[in-house]
Amino acid sequence: MSDAAPRPDRPPLPEPSLKTFVSGLAGQVLINLGLFENPITHKKELDLEQAKYSIDLLQLLMEKMKGNLTAEEEKLMSAILYDLRMRYVEAAR
């Protein structure tokens, strides 16, 4: 890939990492659960189907990477999945 010039209208992007990827997907779940404003619509919106789909993607990712995660990565993913599931259950009530 070619080096892309940074955009002056936003802060620099973080280094790509599993933690960054998982955190981004978790953030999307929180938006879908209506806990944060959708950055496009500027509204809090509840989309349980999309939230569940993203949680399931995180679970699948963790299962497929089993044995290749560091202890810290496994702990992070487990904690995020637990938290998102609990928030999902609360939102689905």
N, C-alpha and C positions, 0 to 999 in steps of 0.2 A: 504494500500500500504506500501511496505517496504521503508525504508529510503535509497535512493541511494547516494553513495558517490559523492561529486562534482568532476568534471573533472578539473585537474590542467591546462589544455590547453585553458581554457576560463574563463571569469569573472563569478562570481556567478549569477545564474538566479534570476530575480526579483520575489517577492511574486506574486502568482497568484491573479489576480484581473480582474474585468470587464474592467478597463482602459487599462491594459496590453493586454488583449485579443483583444479589439477593435483597439488599436494602432497597434498591429501586423497585423490584417486584413487590416487596412488602409495602412500600409506599403506595403503589397502585392499588393494592388490596384495601388499604386504609381509606383511600379516596372512594373506592367502590362501596365501602361500608358506610359512607356518608360522614366519616369522622373528620375529613379534610375537604376543603373546597377543590373542585375540579379546576385545574389551571386553565382549561379551555373555556368552560362555560361560566366560571367564577361562581358556581353554585355547589352546595352540598347535595349530592345525589346518592341514592341507595340502589345498588345493582348487585343483589346477592348472587345471582348466577355468575357474573363475571368475577366477583370476589372468590367464590368457591373454586372456579376454574383456575384462578391464579394460585390459590392455596394448593390445589391438586398438582399444579405444575412444579411448585417448590418441593412438594413431597416426592414427585417423580424424579426430579433433579437429584435430591438427596439420596434416593434409593439407587439411582444409576451410578452415582459417584462413590457409593459405599466402598470403603477400603482405599480410596484415593484422597480422602479428606484428612487434613490435619486435625488434631484433637480440638483445636480452637475453632476451626471451620465447622466441625460437626456439632460442637456445643452451640455455636452461633445459630446454625440452621435449625437445630432442635428448639432452641429458645424462641426464635422468630415464629416457627410453625406453631408452637404451643400458644404463643400470644395471639397470633392471627386467628387460630381456631376458637379461642375463648371469645375474642371480639366478634367473630362471625356468629357464634351461638347467641351472644347478647343482642346483636343486630337482628337476628332472625326471629326473636321473640315477638 
